[in-house]
Amino acid sequence: MKSRTEKRTENDKRVERDVRKYGCHVISVFDPEEKKPNFSYSIGIQRASGAAEAIVLGLRPELGGFIINEYNRRIRAGKTFKRGKLYSGFLKGFSVYVEPVRSKLLPNYTLGCDRYYGDEGYTVVQIVWPSTTGVWPWEKAASEWLKNNQPMLGRVRPNRP
């Protein structure tokens, strides 16, 4: 049976391999008690491509991972993202916003980045998605489920430049 240190060392090596090969490693986190939303985030995009890491809240790991990987793919192809602008192609039939995350909130979400970057520092953007009816979390029509499962980690209204 492997020790905690051995498991951590193996994980660190896997993260490094993924960053070298794909430009990032994706981690998905869930609360077994289902009190907090699921979330997925990248590790290594900033080091590999010079762009911010990304986080997606409130989606299944498969979908969150797909969105993170699509962001990484576009970054590697030379795309830059600006706040307050809609981006299509992340979710079938729906656009997303990309909003910088307030750094004071990062310790609650991106522990893998803390470990990977150490004292180097890093930035993260939240990829914000609408409901299946096209409602955004900050709109009056947003359900409590949408608001609770996608807390805004940057500005409350990323639809403004």
C-alpha positions as CSV (number, residue, x, y, z in Angstrom):
1,M,0.0,0.0,0.0
2,K,1.3,3.4,-1.0
3,S,1.9,6.1,1.5
4,R,0.2,9.5,1.3
5,T,3.5,11.0,0.2
6,E,4.0,8.4,-2.6
7,K,0.4,9.0,-3.8
8,R,1.0,12.8,-3.8
9,T,4.3,12.4,-5.7
10,E,2.5,10.2,-8.3
11,N,-0.3,12.8,-8.7
12,D,2.3,15.6,-9.1
13,K,4.0,13.7,-11.9
14,R,0.7,13.0,-13.6
15,V,-0.2,16.7,-13.5
16,E,3.2,17.6,-15.0
17,R,2.8,15.0,-17.8
18,D,-0.7,16.4,-18.6
19,V,0.5,20.0,-18.7
20,R,3.4,19.0,-21.0
21,K,1.2,16.9,-23.3
22,Y,-2.1,18.8,-23.3
23,G,-1.3,22.2,-21.8
24,C,-3.3,21.6,-18.6
25,H,-4.6,19.1,-16.1
26,V,-8.3,19.2,-15.1
27,I,-9.5,18.5,-11.6
28,S,-13.2,18.0,-10.7
29,V,-14.3,18.3,-7.1
30,F,-17.6,17.4,-5.5
31,D,-19.1,17.6,-2.1
32,P,-20.2,14.1,-0.9
33,E,-22.9,15.7,1.2
34,E,-24.1,17.7,-1.8
35,K,-24.2,21.0,0.1
36,K,-21.8,22.8,-2.2
37,P,-21.7,22.8,-6.0
38,N,-19.5,20.5,-8.1
39,F,-16.7,22.4,-9.8
40,S,-13.9,21.7,-12.3
41,Y,-10.7,23.7,-12.8
42,S,-7.5,23.7,-14.7
43,I,-3.9,23.4,-13.5
44,G,-1.0,24.5,-15.8
45,I,-2.6,26.7,-18.5
46,Q,-0.9,29.8,-17.1
47,R,2.5,28.1,-17.2
48,A,2.0,26.4,-20.6
49,S,0.3,29.2,-22.4
50,G,0.5,32.4,-20.3
51,A,-3.3,32.6,-19.9
52,A,-5.4,32.4,-16.8
53,E,-6.5,29.1,-15.3
54,A,-10.2,28.4,-15.6
55,I,-12.9,27.2,-13.3
56,V,-16.5,26.0,-14.0
57,L,-19.0,25.6,-11.2
58,G,-22.2,23.6,-10.9
59,L,-21.8,21.1,-13.8
60,R,-21.1,17.4,-13.9
61,P,-17.4,16.6,-14.1
62,E,-17.6,15.4,-17.7
63,L,-19.2,18.7,-18.9
64,G,-17.1,20.9,-16.6
65,G,-14.0,19.1,-17.9
66,F,-15.1,19.5,-21.5
67,I,-15.6,23.3,-21.1
68,I,-12.1,23.6,-19.4
69,N,-10.5,21.7,-22.2
70,E,-12.3,23.8,-24.9
71,Y,-11.0,26.9,-23.2
72,N,-7.5,25.5,-23.1
73,R,-7.7,24.4,-26.8
74,R,-8.7,27.9,-27.8
75,I,-6.0,29.5,-25.7
76,R,-3.4,27.2,-27.3
77,A,-4.7,28.2,-30.7
78,G,-4.0,31.9,-29.9
79,K,-7.5,33.0,-28.7
80,T,-7.7,35.7,-26.1
81,F,-10.8,36.2,-23.9
82,K,-12.2,39.5,-22.7
83,R,-14.7,40.2,-19.9
84,G,-18.2,41.2,-20.9
85,K,-18.2,39.3,-24.2
86,L,-20.1,36.2,-25.1
87,Y,-18.3,33.2,-26.5
88,S,-20.0,30.4,-28.3
89,G,-19.1,26.7,-28.8
90,F,-18.6,25.7,-25.2
91,L,-22.1,24.5,-24.7
92,K,-24.4,23.3,-27.5
93,G,-26.8,26.2,-28.3
94,F,-25.5,28.5,-25.5
95,S,-22.8,31.0,-25.1
96,V,-20.7,31.6,-22.0
97,Y,-18.9,34.6,-20.3
98,V,-15.3,34.5,-19.1
99,E,-14.9,36.5,-15.9
100,P,-11.7,37.0,-13.8
101,V,-12.0,35.4,-10.3
102,R,-11.3,37.5,-7.3
103,S,-8.0,36.3,-5.9
104,K,-9.3,36.2,-2.3
105,L,-11.7,33.4,-3.3
106,L,-9.1,31.1,-4.9
107,P,-8.1,29.3,-1.7
108,N,-11.7,28.0,-1.5
109,Y,-11.4,26.3,-4.9
110,T,-8.0,25.9,-6.5
111,L,-5.9,24.0,-4.0
112,G,-4.2,22.0,-6.8
113,C,-3.1,25.3,-8.4
114,D,-1.7,26.4,-5.1
115,R,0.4,23.2,-4.9
116,Y,1.5,23.4,-8.6
117,Y,2.4,27.1,-8.6
118,G,3.6,27.5,-5.0
119,D,4.8,31.1,-4.5
120,E,4.7,31.8,-8.2
121,G,1.1,33.1,-8.1
122,Y,-1.6,32.5,-10.7
123,T,-4.9,34.0,-12.0
124,V,-8.2,32.2,-12.7
125,V,-11.2,33.0,-14.8
126,Q,-14.7,31.6,-14.2
127,I,-16.5,30.3,-17.2
128,V,-20.1,31.3,-16.6
129,W,-23.0,29.5,-18.2
130,P,-26.8,30.1,-18.5
131,S,-29.6,27.8,-17.6
132,T,-31.1,25.6,-20.4
133,T,-33.7,28.4,-20.9
134,G,-31.0,31.0,-21.4
135,V,-31.2,32.6,-18.0
136,W,-28.0,33.9,-16.3
137,P,-27.4,33.5,-12.5
138,W,-27.7,37.2,-11.9
139,E,-31.1,37.6,-13.6
140,K,-34.3,37.9,-11.6
141,A,-35.7,34.9,-13.5
142,A,-32.7,32.7,-12.3
143,S,-33.8,29.7,-10.2
144,E,-32.4,29.2,-6.7
145,W,-30.7,26.1,-8.0
146,L,-28.8,28.1,-10.7
147,K,-27.8,30.8,-8.2
148,N,-26.7,28.2,-5.6
149,N,-24.8,26.0,-8.1
150,Q,-23.0,28.7,-9.9
151,P,-21.8,31.3,-7.3
152,M,-20.2,34.3,-9.0
153,L,-16.5,34.4,-8.1
154,G,-15.8,37.6,-10.0
155,R,-18.2,40.4,-10.7
156,V,-21.9,39.6,-10.0
157,R,-22.7,40.7,-13.6
158,P,-20.1,39.5,-16.1
159,N,-22.2,40.6,-19.0
160,R,-20.8,44.1,-18.7
161,P,-17.4,45.0,-20.3
